[in-house]
Amino acid sequence: MKGRILRRWAEPAGYRQLLIVAIPLILSMGSHSVLIFVDRIFLARYSADALAAAQPAGMLNFSILCFFLGVSLYTSTFVAQYTGARQPEKVGPSVWQGIYIAIIGGAILPLFAPFANDIFAFIGHDPDVQKDEATFFRILNYGAFFFLANGAFSCFYSGRGKSWTIVWMNLSMTCLNILLDYLLIFGRFGFPELGIKGAGIATVVSSGTIMVAYAILICSKRNNERFQARTSWRFDQSLFTRMIRFGTPSGVHFFIDVMGFTIFVLLIGRIGMVELAASNIVLNINLLSLLPMIGLGTATSIMVGQFQGAQQSDLAKKTTYSALHMAVIHNSAMAALYWIIPDILISPFIQEASGDNLSEIAETSIRLLRFFIVIIYLDSIMIMFGGALKGAGDTKFVMIALAIISICLLVIPSYVLIEVLQMPVYIAWICVLVNHSTVSWIFLQRFRSGKWAKIEVIER
């Protein structure tokens, strides 16, 4: 066994080669998870209503945003495949087409802001929570362009497997956001006490600052000479059309995936305040496990894209299984923590602001966290094989499969269980297990079929 691991470590598409790309992305996702974790702790200390509002409002904003984010982030696949095909002069134009997609999304999302109060009134959460939800949602929508542009700019580095710049950018944004959270949520050092509004402003300001830094770095003289990073800013209809062709299914898949889960969380909120708070707590805890896996999945997608660009499908397949091996090791460690010390994990979120419901929220959170002992393994299968399929350009299949499964096995059953049958929150979470199990199995079978290896994303 040890000999096999050592051989797999040193081989092409083995653990070492994948980790070189993955570690910076995992660190970046880890910094983002720390940011969200600290942000939620601040809000929990401020008020229970603010904590309960942050997750649904943030998820609804992200659900609308993620279509444009999914399309703009598909820039990394083009950058990866052009890098593998040794066409660096196509990298800069690809990034700028991603920025144009970000501009479109940044112009559309603020149109939802005026309807924030009506949207959350329709959802039907507690009136005090609705007010905070609408405030947070509105601010995040106004700052959507910065988040989308950061995604597109980051592809310049991630698609080439040069992701340490992204690490420093995300760490800088995390530190700035946490500082602004502290100042604006609680009103420290002369700043106004804004509560959840302050959290939203901190997110937008830190994101906008990093976007400016990305633009300055990418448009440097050195990058322009090799990648046409500054002079290729003009709209390229042919390249833009091809990015839309492959990126739109990726965006739709991303939208359906997130929106389906968002609807589920919003329905949970209709059961009661305790159930919503407990679900929010376990989702925030699981980010510490999920976001690093997304980083590993992104690295898998990039490596598959580079190998496909170089027409080496056998190595693309091998790198995907290498990623899955590492994901299983990571998840085993997290599952042990969820089982052994759940009370320690949830304790930062349990505050006196929860009042008489304190013990009930804690008990419910611990019981829900047990579900994630299984969910995290299913997440890894979905993320690794889904990332490989998208990196190879098989985005249409991913979109269709996820749309059908999410609607049929998550949205509709959870609505029936919660709204019609009025089942407890634990029964509703079974829908998530069934949905994840089905998606995992279908993605695995599609990958094993090898049809993805025949797709051409870039021109030869």
N, C-alpha and C positions, 0 to 999 in steps of 0.2 A: 504493500500500500504506500509506504513512504517513498519507494522508488518511483511509483507511478505519479505521485504528487510532484516530486522533484522534476521529473521529465516534463510534466504538464506545465510546470512553472517556467521552464526555459524555452519551450517550443514556441514557434510562431502561433499566434492566436491563443496562447496560453495565459496563465494567471498573471505573469509579470507584465506582459505587453498590455493586457487589458487594464491592469491596475495603474499603469503609467497614465492612461487616459482617465480612468475612473476616479482615482484618489482626489484630484482637484475638484471634480464635479461633486463627489460625495461630500467633501469639505464645504463646498459652496451650498449644497442642499442642507448640510448640517448647520451652517451658519443661519440659513433661512429658518430652519426649524427652531433654533435657539431664539431667533427674533420673535417668531410667533408665540413661542412658549413664554418668553418674558413679557411680551405684550399682553397676553391673556392673564398672567399673574398680576400685572399692574391693574388691569381692569377688574380682576376679582377683588383686589384690595380696595378698589374705588367703590364698587357696588355690585350686587348680584345681578341687577338688571343689565348693567353694562356688559358683564361677562356673558349672560344669556343672549344678548343681542349681537355680540361680535361675530360669533360663528355663523348664524343664519345669514346675516347681512353680508359678511365677507364671502361666504359661499355663493350667494346669489349674484353678487358682483362678479366673482370669478367665473361663474357659470356663463354669464353673458360675454365676459371678456375672453373666455378660453377658446371660442371659435377663431377669433382673430389671432390669439396667441398661438394656437395650434398651427395655423397657416404660416405665421411669421417664423415660428421656431423650426418649421420644415426647411428653412434656409440652411440649417446645419447639415441636412442630408445632401443638398446641392454642393455646399462647400466641401463636405467629406468626399463625395464622388468625384468632383473636379480635382481635389487633391490626390485621390487615388489614381485618377487618369492623367496626372501630371499636366493639368491645365490651370496654373495658378492665376493667370490673367482673368479667369472667369469668376474668381472668388469675390472680388470687390463688387462687380455688377450684381451678383447674387444677393449680397448683403443689402445693397441699396433697394433692391426690389422688395426685400423683407421690410425695410423701413417704410416704403410706400404702403404696404399692407397695414403697418402700425398706424400710419396717418389716417387711413380709412377707419380703422377701429377706434382710434382716439377721437374722431369726429362723431361717431355714431353713439358711443356709450353715454356721453353726457345728455343725450336726448331722453334717457330713462330717468334722469334725476328728478325732474318735476313731478313724476308719478310715484315717488318713493312712498309717500304716506298712504296712497291708495293701494299700492302693492302689498304692503305689510298689514294694512287693515283687512284686506281680503284674506291673507294667510291666517289671521285670527289669533295671534299670540296675545299675551297680556298687554293691556294698553300702555303701561310704562315701558315695557320691552319694545313695543312697536315704535315708540318715539325715538329710542336709541338706535334701533335698527335702521330707520329711515335716515337719520343723521349720518351714520357711518356709511351706508350704502351710497348716499348722495355724494359725499366727499370722494370716495374711492372712484366713482364713475367720472368725476371731473378730472381726476389725475390718471386716467387709463392710458393715455398716450405714452407717458413716461415708462410705465411698466412694459408696454408692448415694444417700445423702441429699445429698451434694455435687452429684451429677449432677442430681437433681431441682431443687435450689435454683438451680443455674446456669441452668436453663431460664427462670427469671424474667427474666434479663437477655438470654440468647442469643436467645430467641424474639422479643423486641422489637427485636433488632438493636443492643442496648446492651451490648456485650460487654467493655468495658474493665475493668469490675469483676472479671470472670472472669480477666482477665490478671493483675491485682494479687493476686487470691486464689491463683492458680496459682504465681505467682512467689514469694509468701510461703511457700507450701507447699513449693516446691522448695528454697528456702534453708534452711527449718527441717529438711526431710528430709535434705539433704546434711550439715548440721551434726550431726544425730543419728546419721547413718550413720558419720561419722568418729569420733564419741565412742564409739558402742556396738559397731561392728565391731572396732575396734582397741583399745578400752579406754583412751582418752585422758583426761587430766585427772581421774583418780580414778574414772572409770566402768569397769564390768566389761568385759572382752574377751568379746564374745558371738558374734562371727562372723556367720554368716547369720541367726542368731536376732536379733541386733541390727539387721540390715537390715529384718527384718519388723516389729520393734517401732517403728523409726523411721517406717516407712510408716504404721502404724496411728495413732500419736500425732500426726503432722503432719496426717493426714487428719481426725482428730477435732477438732483445733484449728480448722481452716478451716471445718468444719461449723458450729461455734458462731459463728464470725464471720459466716458467711452468714446464719444465723438472725437475728442481731441487726440486720444491715443491712436484710434484706427486711421485717422486721416493724416498721420505723420508722413514725412517724406519717404522714409524707408518702406513703409507699407504700400505707399502709392506706387513706388517704382516696381515692386514685385507683384502686387495684387490689384493694381488700379483702384485702390481703396478710396481715393479722393476724386479723381478725374472721371470715374465711371458713375457719377451720381445721377445721370440722366435716365429717364424711363426707357426700359428695353422691353418692347412689346412682346417679342418672341420669348425671352427668358421669363418675363412676368406671367405670360400665358401658361408656360410649362410649370412654373411654380404653383399657379392656381390649380392646374390640372391635378397635380399630385398632392399639393398642400391642402386643398379644400376638403377632401375626404379625411385627412388627418385632423383638420380643424373641427369638422362635424363629429368625428369620433370623440375628440376631446370634449366637445360641447355636450354630447349625449351622455358620456360617461360621468362628467361632473354634474350636469343638470339632473340626471336621474338620481344621483346620490343626494343632491341638494333638496330635491322634492321629498326624498325619504326623510331627511333631517327636519324639514319644515313640517312634515306630517307628524313626526315625533313630538314636535313642539305643541301640537294640538292635543296630545294626550294629557300634558300637564307641565308645570314649571319644573318639577323635580326631574322628570324624564328628560326634558330638554337640557337642563343644566348638566345632568349626569352624562348624557350623550356627548355634549360639547367637551366635557372634561376628558373622556376617554379618547375622543378624536384628537384633541390637542396632545395628549400623551403619546398617541400612536404616531404623530408626526415625527417624533424623535427616531422612529424606526422606518417610517414610510419614505421620508424625503431622501435619506441616504440611498434607499433602494431605487428611487427615481433617478438619482445621480448615476448609479450603476447601470440602470436601464438606458439612460441617455448615452453613456459610454458605449454600451452594446450597440445601440443604433448607429453611432458614429463609426465604430469599427466595422460593422457590417456594411455601411455605406462606402467606406474606403476600400474594403475588400471587393465589393461589387464593382466599384469604379475601376479597380485593377483587374476585374474579371477573375476573381479567385473565390468562388462560391463555397468551396470546401473549407476555406479558412473562416469565412463568414459564419458557417454552421458551427465550426469548432469554438469560435469565440463566444457564441451564444450559450453553449453548454458550460463553458468556463465561468461565465457570469452567473449561471444558475447555481453552480456548485458553491460559489462564494456567497450567494444570497441565502442559501440554506444554512450555512454556518452562522451568518449574522442573525437570521431569524431564530435559530435555536437559542442563541444567547438572549434575545429579546423575549422569547416565549418563557424562558426560565424566570426572568424578572417579573413578567406579568403574573406568573403563577405564585412566586415566592414572596414578593414584596409589593403587592398592589396598593396596600395602604400607604406606603411611603411615596409611591408615584403620584397618588392623587392628593396627598396632603397639601402641596402648595396651592391647590385650587380651592380647598375647602376653607372658607373664611367665615367669620362671625356675621358677615353681611348676609349669609344664607339663612340666618335666623333659626326659626323652629324646625326648618327642613334640613338642618345640617347633617344629622345622623342618617336620615333617609337618602339624601343625595350621595353620601359616602358609601352606603350599602349598595345602592343601585349602581354606582360607578364601578365598584369592585366586581359586581356580577357581570356587568357589560364588558369589562376588560377581559374577562375569560373568553369571550367570543373571539377576541383578536389573537389568541394563541393559535387559532386555526386560520383566521383571515390573513395574517401576515405571510403565511406560506403561499396561499392562493394569490395574494397580491404580487409576490415575486414571480410566479409563473406568468401571470398576466403581463407584468411590466417587462420581463426579459424577452419573452417570445413576441409580445406586441411591439416592443422596440425594435427587435430584429426585422419583423415584417415591414414596419414603417421605414426602416433604414434601407431596405431593399426596394421600396416603392410600392409595396402591396397594401396601400392605404385604403383602397376601395373595399377590399374584403374586410379589413378591420372595422371600417365604418359600418358596413351593413350588418355584420355579425353583432357588433356591440349595440347597435340601434334596436335590433329585434329582441335581443336578450334583455337589455335594460328595461324596455317597455313591458315585456311579457313576464319577466321574472322578478323585477324590482318595483317599478312604479305602480303597476296595476295591483299586484298582490298586497303591497304595503298599504295602499289606499283601502282595499277591502278589509284587511285585518284591523286597521286603525279606525277608519271612519265608519265602516258598516258593522263589523263584528265587535269593535271596541276591545280588542285584545290588549294585554299588557305589553310593555315595551320589549320584554325579552322575546316574545313570539315574533314581533315585528322584525327584530334583528336577524331572525332565521332567514328572511328574504335576502339579506346581504350575503349570507353563507351560500345559499342556493345560486344566486346570481354570479358570485365570484367563482364558484366551482364550475359552472357551465362555461363561462368565458375562458377560464384557464384550460379546460379540456379542448375547446374548439381551437384556440390559438395554438396549442401544442400540436393538434392534428394537422392544422394548416402548415405549420412550420415543417413537420415531418414529411409532408407531401412534396416539398421541394419546388412548388410552383412559383414561389417568390424569386427563385434564382434566375428565372427567364425574363424578368421585367427590366426594361431599359429606361432609366430616369433621365440621363444626360445624353446629348448628341455625341456621336463618335466621329 
